[in-house]
Amino acid sequence: SAVISQKPSRDICQRGTSLTIQCQVDSQVTMMFWYRQQPGQSLTLIATANQGSEATYESGFVIDKFPISRPNLTFSTLTVSNMSPEDSSIYLCSVEVIWNTEAFFGQGTRLTVV
Amino acid sequence: SQKIEQNSEALNIQEGKTATLTCNYTNYSPAYLQWYRQDPGRGPVFLLLIRENEKEKRKERLKVTFDTTLKQSLFHITASQPADSATYLCAASNTGNQFYFGTGTSLTVIP
């Protein structure tokens, strides 16, 4: 199993600013992911955070808007850049210890952009 | 594109009854289906995984089925309790590929 600590748990930000979300795992994991969960919507994968190389982004998400760092196998950050109210959402960090088995999630970051 | 659909309406049931939640998938042939529980303000928590070659999986009061002909998974909670009230998410995936999540079904168990 894996225990994930994600912070901040919530924030209210001004439009045009950036917020960096941190994800710390209690063990080394290869596969780490960032999701967005908008109200009433399913979890949408933003990107796979790759240790030591650039993240792999899904369609509709770009590095300039959502830069991701993964300096080691236990830590990653997601930045939401130049925020607008449309970025208001819950952002979730997730890991898979063994591929295609259960995913472990952080508690999420509830972001409100005003 | 692939689509994972769950009961869009909230489900209310009486305590002690069996809750049945539905997950349908289209334009996709997953090798795995997973079910998660999500409480307000929390991340999803894994409950059960079922593979395409398994018809049924059980864990305590939970049961999951996987029907590749109907392209559907059913999630059952027997002897439901108010503590089972939460949103339940279905996720589909193939080997080496990302998970695709449904929008979730909100379950309320009434005492």
Boltz contact constraints between the chains, C-beta under 6 A:
constraints:
  - contact:
      token1: [A, 42]
      token2: [B, 101]
      max_distance: 6.0
  - contact:
      token1: [A, 42]
      token2: [B, 102]
      max_distance: 6.0
  - contact:
      token1: [A, 42]
      token2: [B, 103]
      max_distance: 6.0
  - contact:
      token1: [A, 43]
      token2: [B, 101]
      max_distance: 6.0
  - contact:
      token1: [A, 45]
      token2: [B, 98]
      max_distance: 6.0
  - contact:
      token1: [A, 92]
      token2: [B, 43]
      max_distance: 6.0
  - contact:
      token1: [A, 100]
      token2: [B, 32]
      max_distance: 6.0
  - contact:
      token1: [A, 100]
      token2: [B, 93]
      max_distance: 6.0
  - contact:
      token1: [A, 100]
      token2: [B, 95]
      max_distance: 6.0
  - contact:
      token1: [A, 102]
      token2: [B, 46]
      max_distance: 6.0
  - contact:
      token1: [A, 105]
      token2: [B, 43]
      max_distance: 6.0
  - contact:
      token1: [A, 105]
      token2: [B, 44]
      max_distance: 6.0
  - contact:
      token1: [A, 106]
      token2: [B, 43]
      max_distance: 6.0
  - contact:
      token1: [A, 107]
      token2: [B, 42]
      max_distance: 6.0
  - contact:
      token1: [A, 107]
      token2: [B, 43]
      max_distance: 6.0
  - contact:
      token1: [A, 108]
      token2: [B, 43]
      max_distance: 6.0
